[in-house]
Amino acid sequence: MTSVTFLLMIVVFIATLGIQFWLQRTYARYSRVANARGLTGAQVARTILDAHGLHGVRVEPVPGALTDHYDPMQKVVRLSEPNYASPSSAALAVAAHEVGHAIQDAKGYAWLRVRAQLLPVANIGSMFGPWIFLLGMLMSFNETLMSVGIWLFGAAALFQLVTLPVEFDASNRALAILQRMNFLDNREMGGARAVLTAAALTYVAALANSLATILHYVAIMQSAREE
């Protein structure tokens, strides 16, 4: 059983690498396609926020590539420097997606609030869960420690599960807004949709990785119990 779950982990890991490669390739492709209106990610983010009455939410550049995120504590949409200044279809898609999170926050989107509540436990689980499980293995397969490690890591997986509807909803909002406010034409919308679809699949892959790891941990504990 442990060999099967280990093989599953390898397959999921390889699939994750493939999805990451697809995201990078898709993003690079549509980063070279300028939108017809010549608007930058920062301009579109600001326009959408103002259109939704979110005048107090700032838009700021942040170093790095694909480091874009919405900070609900500071009420800031942070766009990676390339997306902040770029007039590409990819930049507009990412900017609109992050603004989608700001709109979720303003509207009290339930899944966003649940994710925020899970975040502290998820951080602890992802950081310490595997180490506690390993410690249990080293201590003559101590089932109590191994179980604690699994449950803690499970909290991180639960966070990833809740993240899916949050990210999918933000992308759906982004695409609808980009089309409704005529930021992108039909051809450019195809590029925006491709970028957001590839990004969404990375969250699915992360969850699959965590679930495969949990199954492997459970199989190890079950094998130790049977010996």
Secondary structure, 3 states (H helix, E strand, C coil): CHHHHHHHHHHHHHHHHHHHHHHHHHHHHHHCCECCCCCCHHHHHHHHHHHCCCCCCEEEEECCCCCCEEECCCCEEEEEHHHHHCCEHHHHHHHHHHHHHHHHHHHCCHHHHHHHHHHHHHHHHHHHHHHHHHHHHHCCCCHHHHHHHHHHHHHHHHHHHHHHHHHHHHHHHHHHHHHHCCCCCHHHHHHHHHHHHHHHHHHHHHHHHHHHHHHHHHHHHHHHHHC
